[in-house]
Amino acid sequence: MKPFEKKKHLFRTYIFVFVCTLWLSAPCASAQETYPVIFEATQKAVLSAERSGVLTSLKVDAGSAVRKGAVIARVNVGDLDLQKKRSELSLRHLNVKVKNLERLLQRGLATDEELAEAKTQKDVTYTDIQIFKRQISKSQILAPFQCTVIRRHVQPHEWVTAGQPVVEVVAPGKLRAVANIPSRLAVKLEKGATHTFEVHDLEISVSGTVEAVVPEVDELSNTAQVIWNVEKSEKNLLSGMKGEVRISDSELKIETRNSKLEN
């Protein structure tokens, strides 16, 4: 082979190898793309009073830890307590009255109508007490679960209306990760699949399992929302922090293959 032809052959070989390298590396590059995630509390709630009134008690503030069922705030009940106590006294009197009338009826000294009227008064008074108890219970804001207060919207002694936000709470230690990823990848994710998240602010990695893929694609970005349950989240990992998740095409192929084998 002549020197010129040899050089020409080597040049063609070099170009061929270069093009093949680019072609093979292209899928890998796309497979290595990362997607931003945000960590959210799995349980969170905005708490409000069920009745209007002045907040007579609000001892919690942002950062306060509250056990499940504890009283977070109270609304002034007005004279409901007095009405309840008066009805309870009336009920005691009516209980005695009904017993006396039953004895007198046996001796022929009372009528059926008198006894029936006393029993009716007794039942009405008992119902009134239950209504007062219900109204008083509506004046308390209770923690729905063990939680931490993240935001307080009002101050003690302010007037609040029914349904007005008073505090926001989240369950500590229970987080989920949420990300919007291309729909072509999202539809291939299997429930229960495990992925790793990088939290650069804390310089840690946490793992999570796919809980759900929201069955709706955003028209503008062509992405779908994916939700992961975060396993054994670090103490310093807080709701609202951001991270990244890496989902490779090879992982999706393995998940799909395993799913077919299980079926």
C-alpha positions as CSV (number, residue, x, y, z in Angstrom):
1,M,0.0,0.0,0.0
2,K,1.3,3.4,-1.0
3,P,2.1,5.9,1.7
4,F,-0.7,8.3,0.5
5,E,-3.3,5.5,0.4
6,K,-2.2,4.3,3.8
7,K,-2.6,7.8,5.3
8,K,-6.0,8.0,3.6
9,H,-7.1,4.7,5.1
10,L,-5.9,5.7,8.6
11,F,-7.8,9.0,8.3
12,R,-11.1,7.2,7.3
13,T,-10.6,4.7,10.2
14,Y,-10.1,7.6,12.6
15,I,-13.3,9.3,11.4
16,F,-15.3,6.1,11.7
17,V,-14.1,5.5,15.3
18,F,-14.8,9.1,16.2
19,V,-18.4,9.0,14.8
20,C,-19.1,5.7,16.5
21,T,-17.8,7.1,19.8
22,L,-20.2,10.1,19.6
23,W,-23.1,7.8,18.6
24,L,-22.5,5.5,21.6
25,S,-22.0,8.3,24.1
26,A,-25.1,10.2,23.1
27,P,-27.6,7.8,24.9
28,C,-25.3,7.7,28.0
29,A,-25.2,11.5,28.2
30,S,-29.0,11.7,28.1
31,A,-29.2,8.9,30.6
32,Q,-27.1,10.8,33.0
33,E,-29.3,13.9,33.2
34,T,-30.6,14.9,36.6
35,Y,-33.9,16.3,37.6
36,P,-34.6,18.7,40.4
37,V,-36.8,17.5,43.3
38,I,-38.3,19.2,46.3
39,F,-38.9,17.5,49.7
40,E,-42.4,17.9,51.2
41,A,-44.0,16.8,54.4
42,T,-46.4,13.8,53.9
43,Q,-48.7,15.3,56.5
44,K,-49.5,19.0,56.7
45,A,-52.5,21.0,57.6
46,V,-53.8,24.5,58.0
47,L,-55.8,24.6,61.2
48,S,-58.7,27.0,61.9
49,A,-61.4,27.5,64.5
50,E,-64.9,26.2,63.8
51,R,-66.6,29.2,65.4
52,S,-65.9,33.0,65.5
53,G,-64.6,34.7,68.6
54,V,-61.6,36.1,70.4
55,L,-58.5,33.9,70.8
56,T,-58.2,33.6,74.5
57,S,-55.3,31.1,74.3
58,L,-52.6,30.6,71.6
59,K,-49.3,29.5,73.2
60,V,-47.6,27.9,70.2
61,D,-45.4,29.6,67.7
62,A,-43.3,28.6,64.7
63,G,-41.1,25.7,65.7
64,S,-43.3,24.5,68.6
65,A,-43.6,20.7,68.8
66,V,-47.2,19.6,69.7
67,R,-48.4,16.1,70.5
68,K,-51.5,14.6,68.9
69,G,-54.7,15.8,70.5
70,A,-53.2,18.7,72.4
71,V,-55.0,22.0,72.5
72,I,-53.3,24.5,70.2
73,A,-55.7,27.4,70.7
74,R,-59.0,28.3,72.3
75,V,-61.7,30.7,71.2
76,N,-63.7,32.6,73.8
77,V,-66.9,30.6,74.4
78,G,-68.8,33.5,75.9
79,D,-71.7,32.4,78.2
80,L,-71.8,28.8,76.8
81,D,-70.2,27.5,80.0
82,L,-72.8,29.2,82.2
83,Q,-75.7,27.9,80.0
84,K,-74.2,24.4,80.2
85,K,-73.9,24.5,84.0
86,R,-77.5,25.8,84.3
87,S,-78.8,23.0,82.2
88,E,-76.9,20.4,84.2
89,L,-78.5,21.7,87.4
90,S,-81.9,21.5,85.7
91,L,-81.2,18.0,84.6
92,R,-80.4,17.0,88.2
93,H,-83.7,18.5,89.4
94,L,-85.6,16.8,86.6
95,N,-84.1,13.4,87.4
96,V,-85.3,13.7,91.0
97,K,-88.7,14.9,89.8
98,V,-89.2,11.9,87.4
99,K,-88.3,9.4,90.2
100,N,-90.7,11.1,92.6
101,L,-93.5,11.1,90.0
102,E,-92.9,7.4,89.3
103,R,-93.4,6.6,93.0
104,L,-96.5,8.8,93.2
105,L,-97.9,7.3,90.1
106,Q,-97.8,3.8,91.7
107,R,-99.7,5.2,94.7
108,G,-102.2,6.9,92.5
109,L,-101.1,10.4,93.5
110,A,-99.8,11.4,90.0
111,T,-101.0,11.1,86.5
112,D,-99.4,9.6,83.4
113,E,-99.5,13.0,81.7
114,E,-97.4,14.6,84.5
115,L,-94.8,11.9,84.3
116,A,-94.6,12.1,80.5
117,E,-94.2,15.9,80.7
118,A,-91.4,15.6,83.2
119,K,-89.6,13.0,81.1
120,T,-89.9,15.2,78.0
121,Q,-88.4,18.1,79.9
122,K,-85.6,15.9,81.1
123,D,-84.8,14.7,77.5
124,V,-84.9,18.3,76.2
125,T,-82.5,19.5,78.9
126,Y,-80.1,16.6,78.2
127,T,-80.1,17.5,74.5
128,D,-79.4,21.1,75.3
129,I,-76.3,20.0,77.3
130,Q,-75.0,18.0,74.4
131,I,-75.5,21.0,72.1
132,F,-73.5,23.2,74.5
133,K,-70.8,20.6,74.8
134,R,-70.5,20.5,71.0
135,Q,-70.4,24.2,70.7
136,I,-67.7,24.5,73.4
137,S,-65.6,21.7,71.6
138,K,-65.7,23.8,68.4
139,S,-64.0,26.6,70.3
140,Q,-60.8,24.5,70.6
141,I,-58.2,23.8,67.9
142,L,-56.6,20.4,68.5
143,A,-53.5,19.0,66.9
144,P,-54.7,16.4,64.3
145,F,-51.4,14.4,64.6
146,Q,-48.0,14.8,66.3
147,C,-46.7,17.9,64.6
148,T,-44.5,20.9,64.4
149,V,-45.9,24.4,63.9
150,I,-44.3,26.1,60.8
151,R,-46.4,29.2,60.6
152,R,-48.7,31.3,62.9
153,H,-51.2,33.6,61.1
154,V,-52.7,35.4,64.1
155,Q,-51.8,36.7,67.6
156,P,-53.5,35.9,70.9
157,H,-56.5,38.0,71.8
158,E,-57.3,38.7,68.1
159,W,-60.8,38.2,66.7
160,V,-61.0,35.2,64.3
161,T,-63.8,34.0,62.1
162,A,-64.8,30.4,61.5
163,G,-62.5,28.9,59.0
164,Q,-59.8,31.6,59.2
165,P,-56.3,30.1,59.2
166,V,-54.7,30.2,62.6
167,V,-51.6,27.9,62.4
168,E,-49.9,25.6,59.8
169,V,-48.4,22.4,61.0
170,V,-46.4,19.5,59.5
171,A,-45.6,16.0,60.7
172,P,-41.9,15.8,61.6
173,G,-39.6,13.2,60.1
174,K,-42.1,12.0,57.4
175,L,-41.1,13.4,54.0
176,R,-41.8,12.7,50.3
177,A,-39.9,13.8,47.2
178,V,-41.7,15.4,44.3
179,A,-40.3,16.0,40.8
180,N,-41.5,16.8,37.3
181,I,-39.7,14.6,34.8
182,P,-40.2,14.0,31.1
183,S,-43.3,12.0,30.5
184,R,-41.4,9.4,28.3
185,L,-39.5,8.5,31.5
186,A,-42.3,8.9,34.0
187,V,-44.6,6.4,32.3
188,K,-41.8,3.7,32.6
189,L,-41.4,4.1,36.3
190,E,-42.7,1.2,38.4
191,K,-44.3,1.7,41.8
192,G,-41.9,0.7,44.5
193,A,-38.8,1.3,42.4
194,T,-35.9,2.8,44.4
195,H,-34.0,5.9,43.4
196,T,-31.3,8.0,45.1
197,F,-31.5,11.7,45.8
198,E,-28.6,14.1,46.2
199,V,-29.1,16.9,48.7
200,H,-26.2,19.2,48.0
201,D,-27.0,21.7,50.8
202,L,-26.5,18.9,53.4
203,E,-24.0,16.9,51.3
204,I,-25.9,13.7,51.8
205,S,-27.7,11.1,49.7
206,V,-31.1,9.7,50.6
207,S,-33.1,7.0,48.9
208,G,-36.8,6.8,48.2
209,T,-39.4,4.5,46.5
210,V,-41.8,5.5,43.8
211,E,-45.2,6.0,45.4
212,A,-47.2,7.4,42.4
213,V,-46.9,9.0,39.0
214,V,-49.6,11.6,38.6
215,P,-51.7,10.6,35.6
216,E,-51.5,14.0,33.9
217,V,-48.9,15.6,31.6
218,D,-48.2,19.3,31.6
219,E,-48.9,20.6,28.1
220,L,-46.1,23.2,28.1
221,S,-43.2,21.2,29.6
222,N,-44.4,17.7,28.6
223,T,-43.5,16.5,32.1
224,A,-45.4,14.4,34.7
225,Q,-45.2,14.7,38.4
226,V,-43.6,11.7,40.3
227,I,-43.9,11.2,44.0
228,W,-41.4,9.2,46.1
229,N,-41.6,8.1,49.7
230,V,-38.3,9.1,51.4
231,E,-37.0,6.2,53.5
232,K,-35.4,7.0,56.9
233,S,-34.9,10.7,56.2
234,E,-32.0,12.5,57.8
235,K,-32.8,14.6,60.9
236,N,-31.5,17.7,59.1
237,L,-33.6,17.1,56.0
238,L,-36.5,19.5,56.2
239,S,-39.6,20.1,54.2
240,G,-39.0,22.6,51.4
241,M,-35.4,21.6,50.8
242,K,-34.3,20.8,47.2
243,G,-32.2,18.1,45.7
244,E,-31.6,16.1,42.5
245,V,-32.6,12.6,41.3
246,R,-30.8,10.7,38.6
247,I,-32.9,8.3,36.5
248,S,-31.0,6.3,33.8
249,D,-32.5,4.5,30.8
250,S,-30.7,1.3,31.9
251,E,-32.5,1.4,35.3
252,L,-35.9,1.8,33.5
253,K,-35.1,-1.2,31.2
254,I,-34.2,-3.3,34.3
255,E,-37.4,-2.3,36.1
256,T,-39.5,-3.1,33.0
257,R,-37.8,-6.5,32.6
258,N,-38.3,-7.4,36.3
259,S,-41.9,-6.4,36.1
260,K,-42.5,-8.7,33.1
261,L,-40.7,-11.6,34.9
262,E,-42.9,-11.1,38.0
263,N,-46.1,-11.1,35.9
